Amino acid sequence: MHVKYPETKMASTLLNVGTGVVVIAVVWILALVFGMMLLRASGSAKLGVVPVFLLAVTITLALVFFPRSPETTPPFKEIEVEPHPHLIGAEIGTSTAPPPRI
């Protein structure tokens, strides 16, 4: 019997998504919060929204186009699994006893 196991460890996940997705979500939440605060300011401080937006776009593009790990699945290594010596020739889950009488 052949069993396949991955050779390398998969990237860690948080809430079933990768860490890059979590980082992008946090960056955009912070950008929206700072953007709303800057829009409520008076005068030329409102123009601070533009650099905040551009910084969020830059971080997002960097994480999308330069991922930390490859997109391909890791190669699998085949391992030969030997059966237990007492089970050789035996059928698992069967019995030679007659069925019970009802």
Backbone atoms as SQL, in Angstrom:
CREATE TABLE atoms (id INTEGER PRIMARY KEY, chain TEXT, resi INTEGER, resn TEXT, atom TEXT, x REAL, y REAL, z REAL);
INSERT INTO atoms VALUES
  (1, 'A', 1, 'MET', 'N', 0.855, -1.165, 0.000),
  (2, 'A', 1, 'MET', 'CA', 0.000, 0.000, 0.000),
  (3, 'A', 1, 'MET', 'C', 0.904, 1.233, 0.000),
  (4, 'A', 2, 'HIS', 'N', 0.589, 2.193, -0.858),
  (5, 'A', 2, 'HIS', 'CA', 1.376, 3.415, -0.945),
  (6, 'A', 2, 'HIS', 'C', 0.590, 4.564, -0.334),
  (7, 'A', 3, 'VAL', 'N', 1.264, 5.312, 0.535),
  (8, 'A', 3, 'VAL', 'CA', 0.663, 6.485, 1.164),
  (9, 'A', 3, 'VAL', 'C', 1.512, 7.684, 0.792),
  (10, 'A', 4, 'LYS', 'N', 0.855, 8.773, 0.410),
  (11, 'A', 4, 'LYS', 'CA', 1.594, 9.971, 0.013),
  (12, 'A', 4, 'LYS', 'C', 1.521, 11.016, 1.121),
  (13, 'A', 5, 'TYR', 'N', 2.668, 11.561, 1.473),
  (14, 'A', 5, 'TYR', 'CA', 2.763, 12.617, 2.473),
  (15, 'A', 5, 'TYR', 'C', 3.505, 13.799, 1.862),
  (16, 'A', 6, 'PRO', 'N', 3.131, 15.028, 2.217),
  (17, 'A', 6, 'PRO', 'CA', 3.874, 16.173, 1.683),
  (18, 'A', 6, 'PRO', 'C', 5.265, 16.214, 2.287),
  (19, 'A', 7, 'GLU', 'N', 6.213, 16.632, 1.472),
  (20, 'A', 7, 'GLU', 'CA', 7.594, 16.703, 1.937),
  (21, 'A', 7, 'GLU', 'C', 7.852, 17.950, 2.769),
  (22, 'A', 8, 'THR', 'N', 7.146, 19.031, 2.490),
  (23, 'A', 8, 'THR', 'CA', 7.373, 20.272, 3.212),
  (24, 'A', 8, 'THR', 'C', 6.104, 20.692, 3.924),
  (25, 'A', 9, 'LYS', 'N', 6.277, 21.524, 4.926),
  (26, 'A', 9, 'LYS', 'CA', 5.139, 22.022, 5.687),
  (27, 'A', 9, 'LYS', 'C', 4.444, 23.135, 4.909),
  (28, 'A', 10, 'MET', 'N', 3.109, 23.120, 4.912),
  (29, 'A', 10, 'MET', 'CA', 2.336, 24.162, 4.242),
  (30, 'A', 10, 'MET', 'C', 2.430, 25.456, 5.050),
  (31, 'A', 11, 'ALA', 'N', 2.158, 26.565, 4.400),
  (32, 'A', 11, 'ALA', 'CA', 2.180, 27.852, 5.069),
  (33, 'A', 11, 'ALA', 'C', 1.086, 27.903, 6.122),
  (34, 'A', 12, 'SER', 'N', 1.343, 28.637, 7.192),
  (35, 'A', 12, 'SER', 'CA', 0.358, 28.722, 8.259),
  (36, 'A', 12, 'SER', 'C', -0.837, 29.560, 7.816),
  (37, 'A', 13, 'THR', 'N', -1.989, 29.255, 8.390),
  (38, 'A', 13, 'THR', 'CA', -3.207, 29.966, 8.036),
  (39, 'A', 13, 'THR', 'C', -3.844, 30.538, 9.287),
  (40, 'A', 14, 'LEU', 'N', -4.671, 31.532, 9.087),
  (41, 'A', 14, 'LEU', 'CA', -5.439, 32.139, 10.154),
  (42, 'A', 14, 'LEU', 'C', -6.850, 32.311, 9.622),
  (43, 'A', 15, 'LEU', 'N', -7.824, 31.720, 10.299),
  (44, 'A', 15, 'LEU', 'CA', -9.215, 31.725, 9.840),
  (45, 'A', 15, 'LEU', 'C', -9.338, 31.119, 8.440),
  (46, 'A', 16, 'ASN', 'N', -8.545, 30.097, 8.177),
  (47, 'A', 16, 'ASN', 'CA', -8.531, 29.373, 6.901),
  (48, 'A', 16, 'ASN', 'C', -8.108, 30.220, 5.706),
  (49, 'A', 17, 'VAL', 'N', -7.421, 31.316, 5.937),
  (50, 'A', 17, 'VAL', 'CA', -6.819, 32.097, 4.860),
  (51, 'A', 17, 'VAL', 'C', -5.354, 32.322, 5.211),
  (52, 'A', 18, 'GLY', 'N', -4.553, 32.611, 4.205),
  (53, 'A', 18, 'GLY', 'CA', -3.129, 32.822, 4.428),
  (54, 'A', 18, 'GLY', 'C', -2.850, 34.120, 5.173),
  (55, 'A', 19, 'THR', 'N', -1.631, 34.226, 5.666),
  (56, 'A', 19, 'THR', 'CA', -1.254, 35.422, 6.415),
  (57, 'A', 19, 'THR', 'C', -1.244, 36.670, 5.540),
  (58, 'A', 20, 'GLY', 'N', -0.939, 36.505, 4.241),
  (59, 'A', 20, 'GLY', 'CA', -0.942, 37.657, 3.337),
  (60, 'A', 20, 'GLY', 'C', -2.321, 38.283, 3.208),
  (61, 'A', 21, 'VAL', 'N', -3.360, 37.446, 3.163),
  (62, 'A', 21, 'VAL', 'CA', -4.729, 37.962, 3.076),
  (63, 'A', 21, 'VAL', 'C', -5.088, 38.732, 4.342),
  (64, 'A', 22, 'VAL', 'N', -4.659, 38.223, 5.491),
  (65, 'A', 22, 'VAL', 'CA', -4.929, 38.912, 6.758),
  (66, 'A', 22, 'VAL', 'C', -4.191, 40.249, 6.788),
  (67, 'A', 23, 'VAL', 'N', -2.951, 40.273, 6.322),
  (68, 'A', 23, 'VAL', 'CA', -2.178, 41.521, 6.293),
  (69, 'A', 23, 'VAL', 'C', -2.850, 42.540, 5.377),
  (70, 'A', 24, 'ILE', 'N', -3.297, 42.093, 4.200),
  (71, 'A', 24, 'ILE', 'CA', -3.977, 43.015, 3.277),
  (72, 'A', 24, 'ILE', 'C', -5.252, 43.566, 3.898),
  (73, 'A', 25, 'ALA', 'N', -6.021, 42.720, 4.576),
  (74, 'A', 25, 'ALA', 'CA', -7.256, 43.184, 5.219),
  (75, 'A', 25, 'ALA', 'C', -6.952, 44.212, 6.303),
  (76, 'A', 26, 'VAL', 'N', -5.936, 43.970, 7.116),
  (77, 'A', 26, 'VAL', 'CA', -5.573, 44.920, 8.178),
  (78, 'A', 26, 'VAL', 'C', -5.090, 46.237, 7.577),
  (79, 'A', 27, 'VAL', 'N', -4.286, 46.161, 6.519),
  (80, 'A', 27, 'VAL', 'CA', -3.787, 47.385, 5.866),
  (81, 'A', 27, 'VAL', 'C', -4.949, 48.229, 5.361),
  (82, 'A', 28, 'TRP', 'N', -5.938, 47.601, 4.701),
  (83, 'A', 28, 'TRP', 'CA', -7.054, 48.369, 4.159),
  (84, 'A', 28, 'TRP', 'C', -7.993, 48.881, 5.244),
  (85, 'A', 29, 'ILE', 'N', -8.160, 48.135, 6.322),
  (86, 'A', 29, 'ILE', 'CA', -8.976, 48.638, 7.436),
  (87, 'A', 29, 'ILE', 'C', -8.310, 49.866, 8.050),
  (88, 'A', 30, 'LEU', 'N', -6.993, 49.785, 8.275),
  (89, 'A', 30, 'LEU', 'CA', -6.280, 50.940, 8.829),
  (90, 'A', 30, 'LEU', 'C', -6.297, 52.123, 7.857),
  (91, 'A', 31, 'ALA', 'N', -6.167, 51.853, 6.567),
  (92, 'A', 31, 'ALA', 'CA', -6.197, 52.928, 5.575),
  (93, 'A', 31, 'ALA', 'C', -7.560, 53.614, 5.579),
  (94, 'A', 32, 'LEU', 'N', -8.635, 52.837, 5.685),
  (95, 'A', 32, 'LEU', 'CA', -9.969, 53.438, 5.733),
  (96, 'A', 32, 'LEU', 'C', -10.179, 54.265, 6.992),
  (97, 'A', 33, 'VAL', 'N', -9.707, 53.753, 8.131),
  (98, 'A', 33, 'VAL', 'CA', -9.858, 54.505, 9.392),
  (99, 'A', 33, 'VAL', 'C', -9.076, 55.808, 9.334),
  (100, 'A', 34, 'PHE', 'N', -7.791, 55.737, 8.922),
  (101, 'A', 34, 'PHE', 'CA', -6.993, 56.967, 8.835),
  (102, 'A', 34, 'PHE', 'C', -7.549, 57.911, 7.774),
  (103, 'A', 35, 'GLY', 'N', -8.037, 57.345, 6.674),
  (104, 'A', 35, 'GLY', 'CA', -8.622, 58.180, 5.624),
  (105, 'A', 35, 'GLY', 'C', -9.850, 58.928, 6.119),
  (106, 'A', 36, 'MET', 'N', -10.715, 58.258, 6.882),
  (107, 'A', 36, 'MET', 'CA', -11.907, 58.942, 7.417),
  (108, 'A', 36, 'MET', 'C', -11.523, 60.012, 8.428),
  (109, 'A', 37, 'MET', 'N', -10.490, 59.719, 9.234),
  (110, 'A', 37, 'MET', 'CA', -10.046, 60.736, 10.204),
  (111, 'A', 37, 'MET', 'C', -9.462, 61.949, 9.484),
  (112, 'A', 38, 'LEU', 'N', -8.691, 61.706, 8.431),
  (113, 'A', 38, 'LEU', 'CA', -8.096, 62.822, 7.709),
  (114, 'A', 38, 'LEU', 'C', -9.140, 63.614, 6.927),
  (115, 'A', 39, 'LEU', 'N', -10.189, 62.945, 6.445),
  (116, 'A', 39, 'LEU', 'CA', -11.238, 63.662, 5.726),
  (117, 'A', 39, 'LEU', 'C', -12.037, 64.576, 6.653),
  (118, 'A', 40, 'ARG', 'N', -12.096, 64.247, 7.930),
  (119, 'A', 40, 'ARG', 'CA', -12.821, 65.093, 8.875),
  (120, 'A', 40, 'ARG', 'C', -11.980, 66.288, 9.331),
  (121, 'A', 41, 'ALA', 'N', -10.683, 66.240, 9.032),
  (122, 'A', 41, 'ALA', 'CA', -9.809, 67.344, 9.420),
  (123, 'A', 41, 'ALA', 'C', -10.087, 68.557, 8.540),
  (124, 'A', 42, 'SER', 'N', -9.586, 69.683, 8.992),
  (125, 'A', 42, 'SER', 'CA', -9.805, 70.913, 8.214),
  (126, 'A', 42, 'SER', 'C', -8.520, 71.314, 7.497),
  (127, 'A', 43, 'GLY', 'N', -8.687, 72.073, 6.448),
  (128, 'A', 43, 'GLY', 'CA', -7.545, 72.619, 5.719),
  (129, 'A', 43, 'GLY', 'C', -6.862, 71.594, 4.844),
  (130, 'A', 44, 'SER', 'N', -5.529, 71.753, 4.771),
  (131, 'A', 44, 'SER', 'CA', -4.754, 70.912, 3.861),
  (132, 'A', 44, 'SER', 'C', -4.513, 69.500, 4.415),
  (133, 'A', 45, 'ALA', 'N', -4.945, 69.241, 5.650),
  (134, 'A', 45, 'ALA', 'CA', -4.783, 67.896, 6.221),
  (135, 'A', 45, 'ALA', 'C', -5.630, 66.879, 5.469),
  (136, 'A', 46, 'LYS', 'N', -6.673, 67.356, 4.785),
  (137, 'A', 46, 'LYS', 'CA', -7.512, 66.442, 4.003),
  (138, 'A', 46, 'LYS', 'C', -6.718, 65.790, 2.876),
  (139, 'A', 47, 'LEU', 'N', -5.672, 66.447, 2.418),
  (140, 'A', 47, 'LEU', 'CA', -4.858, 65.873, 1.346),
  (141, 'A', 47, 'LEU', 'C', -4.015, 64.691, 1.823),
  (142, 'A', 48, 'GLY', 'N', -3.983, 64.467, 3.134),
  (143, 'A', 48, 'GLY', 'CA', -3.255, 63.313, 3.678),
  (144, 'A', 48, 'GLY', 'C', -3.891, 61.990, 3.308),
  (145, 'A', 49, 'VAL', 'N', -5.114, 62.038, 2.792),
  (146, 'A', 49, 'VAL', 'CA', -5.791, 60.815, 2.368),
  (147, 'A', 49, 'VAL', 'C', -5.064, 60.193, 1.176),
  (148, 'A', 50, 'VAL', 'N', -4.521, 61.021, 0.315),
  (149, 'A', 50, 'VAL', 'CA', -3.866, 60.521, -0.905),
  (150, 'A', 50, 'VAL', 'C', -2.652, 59.655, -0.569),
  (151, 'A', 51, 'PRO', 'N', -1.705, 60.103, 0.290),
  (152, 'A', 51, 'PRO', 'CA', -0.566, 59.220, 0.610),
  (153, 'A', 51, 'PRO', 'C', -0.991, 57.949, 1.347),
  (154, 'A', 52, 'VAL', 'N', -2.017, 58.044, 2.194),
  (155, 'A', 52, 'VAL', 'CA', -2.491, 56.850, 2.904),
  (156, 'A', 52, 'VAL', 'C', -3.029, 55.832, 1.899),
  (157, 'A', 53, 'PHE', 'N', -3.818, 56.298, 0.940),
  (158, 'A', 53, 'PHE', 'CA', -4.362, 55.422, -0.090),
  (159, 'A', 53, 'PHE', 'C', -3.246, 54.821, -0.945),
  (160, 'A', 54, 'LEU', 'N', -2.273, 55.642, -1.352),
  (161, 'A', 54, 'LEU', 'CA', -1.170, 55.148, -2.178),
  (162, 'A', 54, 'LEU', 'C', -0.305, 54.135, -1.425),
  (163, 'A', 55, 'LEU', 'N', -0.112, 54.334, -0.124),
  (164, 'A', 55, 'LEU', 'CA', 0.648, 53.382, 0.678),
  (165, 'A', 55, 'LEU', 'C', -0.091, 52.037, 0.761),
  (166, 'A', 56, 'ALA', 'N', -1.408, 52.074, 0.949),
  (167, 'A', 56, 'ALA', 'CA', -2.196, 50.842, 1.005),
  (168, 'A', 56, 'ALA', 'C', -2.146, 50.108, -0.331),
  (169, 'A', 57, 'VAL', 'N', -2.225, 50.849, -1.432),
  (170, 'A', 57, 'VAL', 'CA', -2.149, 50.229, -2.761),
  (171, 'A', 57, 'VAL', 'C', -0.771, 49.609, -2.974),
  (172, 'A', 58, 'THR', 'N', 0.284, 50.288, -2.554),
  (173, 'A', 58, 'THR', 'CA', 1.645, 49.784, -2.725),
  (174, 'A', 58, 'THR', 'C', 1.860, 48.492, -1.934),
  (175, 'A', 59, 'ILE', 'N', 1.414, 48.472, -0.687),
  (176, 'A', 59, 'ILE', 'CA', 1.572, 47.272, 0.139),
  (177, 'A', 59, 'ILE', 'C', 0.773, 46.113, -0.468),
  (178, 'A', 60, 'THR', 'N', -0.442, 46.393, -0.933),
  (179, 'A', 60, 'THR', 'CA', -1.274, 45.349, -1.532),
  (180, 'A', 60, 'THR', 'C', -0.622, 44.779, -2.781),
  (181, 'A', 61, 'LEU', 'N', -0.139, 45.636, -3.662),
  (182, 'A', 61, 'LEU', 'CA', 0.505, 45.166, -4.889),
  (183, 'A', 61, 'LEU', 'C', 1.777, 44.378, -4.595),
  (184, 'A', 62, 'ALA', 'N', 2.534, 44.797, -3.587),
  (185, 'A', 62, 'ALA', 'CA', 3.751, 44.064, -3.224),
  (186, 'A', 62, 'ALA', 'C', 3.412, 42.667, -2.719),
  (187, 'A', 63, 'LEU', 'N', 2.365, 42.543, -1.914),
  (188, 'A', 63, 'LEU', 'CA', 1.993, 41.225, -1.399),
  (189, 'A', 63, 'LEU', 'C', 1.382, 40.338, -2.472),
  (190, 'A', 64, 'VAL', 'N', 0.702, 40.939, -3.444),
  (191, 'A', 64, 'VAL', 'CA', 0.072, 40.142, -4.499),
  (192, 'A', 64, 'VAL', 'C', 1.112, 39.667, -5.520),
  (193, 'A', 65, 'PHE', 'N', 2.012, 40.556, -5.937),
  (194, 'A', 65, 'PHE', 'CA', 2.951, 40.206, -6.993),
  (195, 'A', 65, 'PHE', 'C', 4.236, 39.552, -6.500),
  (196, 'A', 66, 'PHE', 'N', 4.555, 39.653, -5.214),
  (197, 'A', 66, 'PHE', 'CA', 5.748, 39.026, -4.647),
  (198, 'A', 66, 'PHE', 'C', 5.339, 38.177, -3.449),
  (199, 'A', 67, 'PRO', 'N', 4.671, 37.039, -3.686),
  (200, 'A', 67, 'PRO', 'CA', 4.221, 36.219, -2.557),
  (201, 'A', 67, 'PRO', 'C', 5.393, 35.594, -1.820),
  (202, 'A', 68, 'ARG', 'N', 5.160, 35.275, -0.557),
  (203, 'A', 68, 'ARG', 'CA', 6.207, 34.695, 0.278),
  (204, 'A', 68, 'ARG', 'C', 6.482, 33.246, -0.112),
  (205, 'A', 69, 'SER', 'N', 5.450, 32.504, -0.458),
  (206, 'A', 69, 'SER', 'CA', 5.619, 31.100, -0.810),
  (207, 'A', 69, 'SER', 'C', 5.080, 30.858, -2.221),
  (208, 'A', 70, 'PRO', 'N', 5.544, 29.800, -2.877),
  (209, 'A', 70, 'PRO', 'CA', 5.068, 29.529, -4.240),
  (210, 'A', 70, 'PRO', 'C', 3.604, 29.112, -4.246),
  (211, 'A', 71, 'GLU', 'N', 2.943, 29.326, -5.395),
  (212, 'A', 71, 'GLU', 'CA', 1.537, 28.970, -5.513),
  (213, 'A', 71, 'GLU', 'C', 1.331, 27.496, -5.790),
  (214, 'A', 72, 'THR', 'N', 2.376, 26.796, -6.206),
  (215, 'A', 72, 'THR', 'CA', 2.235, 25.384, -6.525),
  (216, 'A', 72, 'THR', 'C', 2.194, 24.568, -5.241),
  (217, 'A', 73, 'THR', 'N', 1.551, 23.424, -5.313),
  (218, 'A', 73, 'THR', 'CA', 1.490, 22.547, -4.149),
  (219, 'A', 73, 'THR', 'C', 2.836, 21.859, -3.970),
  (220, 'A', 74, 'PRO', 'N', 3.180, 21.518, -2.738),
  (221, 'A', 74, 'PRO', 'CA', 4.470, 20.882, -2.515),
  (222, 'A', 74, 'PRO', 'C', 4.478, 19.472, -3.094),
  (223, 'A', 75, 'PRO', 'N', 5.658, 18.985, -3.506),
  (224, 'A', 75, 'PRO', 'CA', 5.728, 17.628, -4.049),
  (225, 'A', 75, 'PRO', 'C', 5.447, 16.595, -2.954),
  (226, 'A', 76, 'PHE', 'N', 4.914, 15.464, -3.360),
  (227, 'A', 76, 'PHE', 'CA', 4.604, 14.415, -2.400),
  (228, 'A', 76, 'PHE', 'C', 5.615, 13.288, -2.526),
  (229, 'A', 77, 'LYS', 'N', 5.936, 12.705, -1.394),
  (230, 'A', 77, 'LYS', 'CA', 6.872, 11.597, -1.352),
  (231, 'A', 77, 'LYS', 'C', 6.091, 10.331, -1.027),
  (232, 'A', 78, 'GLU', 'N', 6.289, 9.283, -1.827),
  (233, 'A', 78, 'GLU', 'CA', 5.577, 8.028, -1.589),
  (234, 'A', 78, 'GLU', 'C', 6.299, 7.220, -0.534),
  (235, 'A', 79, 'ILE', 'N', 5.516, 6.665, 0.389),
  (236, 'A', 79, 'ILE', 'CA', 6.055, 5.840, 1.458),
  (237, 'A', 79, 'ILE', 'C', 5.377, 4.481, 1.379),
  (238, 'A', 80, 'GLU', 'N', 6.162, 3.432, 1.443),
  (239, 'A', 80, 'GLU', 'CA', 5.617, 2.075, 1.425),
  (240, 'A', 80, 'GLU', 'C', 5.203, 1.710, 2.852),
  (241, 'A', 81, 'VAL', 'N', 3.942, 1.336, 3.034),
  (242, 'A', 81, 'VAL', 'CA', 3.425, 0.973, 4.342),
  (243, 'A', 81, 'VAL', 'C', 3.298, -0.539, 4.399),
  (244, 'A', 82, 'GLU', 'N', 3.967, -1.136, 5.354),
  (245, 'A', 82, 'GLU', 'CA', 3.933, -2.587, 5.518),
  (246, 'A', 82, 'GLU', 'C', 2.767, -2.972, 6.414),
  (247, 'A', 83, 'PRO', 'N', 2.002, -4.024, 6.058),
  (248, 'A', 83, 'PRO', 'CA', 0.919, -4.473, 6.934),
  (249, 'A', 83, 'PRO', 'C', 1.473, -5.150, 8.180),
  (250, 'A', 84, 'HIS', 'N', 0.676, -5.169, 9.228),
  (251, 'A', 84, 'HIS', 'CA', 1.070, -5.813, 10.473),
  (252, 'A', 84, 'HIS', 'C', 1.195, -7.318, 10.218),
  (253, 'A', 85, 'PRO', 'N', 2.209, -7.992, 10.784),
  (254, 'A', 85, 'PRO', 'CA', 2.411, -9.419, 10.489),
  (255, 'A', 85, 'PRO', 'C', 1.226, -10.301, 10.902),
  (256, 'A', 86, 'HIS', 'N', 0.486, -9.944, 11.933),
  (257, 'A', 86, 'HIS', 'CA', -0.639, -10.759, 12.374),
  (258, 'A', 86, 'HIS', 'C', -1.853, -10.597, 11.467),
  (259, 'A', 87, 'LEU', 'N', -1.883, -9.580, 10.637),
  (260, 'A', 87, 'LEU', 'CA', -3.030, -9.334, 9.785),
  (261, 'A', 87, 'LEU', 'C', -2.827, -9.817, 8.353),
  (262, 'A', 88, 'ILE', 'N', -1.665, -10.376, 8.076),
  (263, 'A', 88, 'ILE', 'CA', -1.408, -10.838, 6.710),
  (264, 'A', 88, 'ILE', 'C', -2.342, -12.006, 6.411),
  (265, 'A', 89, 'GLY', 'N', -3.125, -11.922, 5.370),
  (266, 'A', 89, 'GLY', 'CA', -4.047, -12.962, 4.969),
  (267, 'A', 89, 'GLY', 'C', -5.367, -12.926, 5.702),
  (268, 'A', 90, 'ALA', 'N', -5.519, -12.076, 6.703),
  (269, 'A', 90, 'ALA', 'CA', -6.778, -11.987, 7.450),
  (270, 'A', 90, 'ALA', 'C', -7.626, -10.877, 6.871),
  (271, 'A', 91, 'GLU', 'N', -8.910, -11.065, 6.886),
  (272, 'A', 91, 'GLU', 'CA', -9.830, -10.025, 6.454),
  (273, 'A', 91, 'GLU', 'C', -10.300, -9.261, 7.676),
  (274, 'A', 92, 'ILE', 'N', -10.144, -7.983, 7.636),
  (275, 'A', 92, 'ILE', 'CA', -10.524, -7.149, 8.775),
  (276, 'A', 92, 'ILE', 'C', -12.026, -6.929, 8.748),
  (277, 'A', 93, 'GLY', 'N', -12.662, -7.078, 9.891),
  (278, 'A', 93, 'GLY', 'CA', -14.091, -6.817, 10.006),
  (279, 'A', 93, 'GLY', 'C', -14.965, -8.014, 9.714),
  (280, 'A', 94, 'THR', 'N', -14.376, -9.176, 9.479),
  (281, 'A', 94, 'THR', 'CA', -15.179, -10.371, 9.252),
  (282, 'A', 94, 'THR', 'C', -14.983, -11.341, 10.404),
  (283, 'A', 95, 'SER', 'N', -15.955, -12.188, 10.603),
  (284, 'A', 95, 'SER', 'CA', -15.886, -13.154, 11.694),
  (285, 'A', 95, 'SER', 'C', -16.246, -14.514, 11.142),
  (286, 'A', 96, 'THR', 'N', -15.669, -15.586, 11.727),
  (287, 'A', 96, 'THR', 'CA', -16.010, -16.941, 11.325),
  (288, 'A', 96, 'THR', 'C', -17.122, -17.516, 12.178),
  (289, 'A', 97, 'ALA', 'N', -17.551, -16.795, 13.196),
  (290, 'A', 97, 'ALA', 'CA', -18.625, -17.281, 14.070),
  (291, 'A', 97, 'ALA', 'C', -19.966, -17.214, 13.329),
  (292, 'A', 98, 'PRO', 'N', -20.876, -18.145, 13.618),
  (293, 'A', 98, 'PRO', 'CA', -22.184, -18.094, 12.961),
  (294, 'A', 98, 'PRO', 'C', -22.972, -16.883, 13.445),
  (295, 'A', 99, 'PRO', 'N', -23.962, -16.428, 12.662),
  (296, 'A', 99, 'PRO', 'CA', -24.743, -15.270, 13.086),
  (297, 'A', 99, 'PRO', 'C', -25.599, -15.637, 14.306),
  (298, 'A', 100, 'PRO', 'N', -25.928, -14.678, 15.143),
  (299, 'A', 100, 'PRO', 'CA', -26.722, -14.962, 16.349),
  (300, 'A', 100, 'PRO', 'C', -28.150, -15.329, 15.978),
  (301, 'A', 101, 'ARG', 'N', -28.762, -16.210, 16.815),
  (302, 'A', 101, 'ARG', 'CA', -30.161, -16.604, 16.592),
  (303, 'A', 101, 'ARG', 'C', -31.086, -15.598, 17.255),
  (304, 'A', 102, 'ILE', 'N', -32.148, -15.299, 16.573),
  (305, 'A', 102, 'ILE', 'CA', -33.108, -14.333, 17.128),
  (306, 'A', 102, 'ILE', 'C', -34.404, -15.021, 17.422);
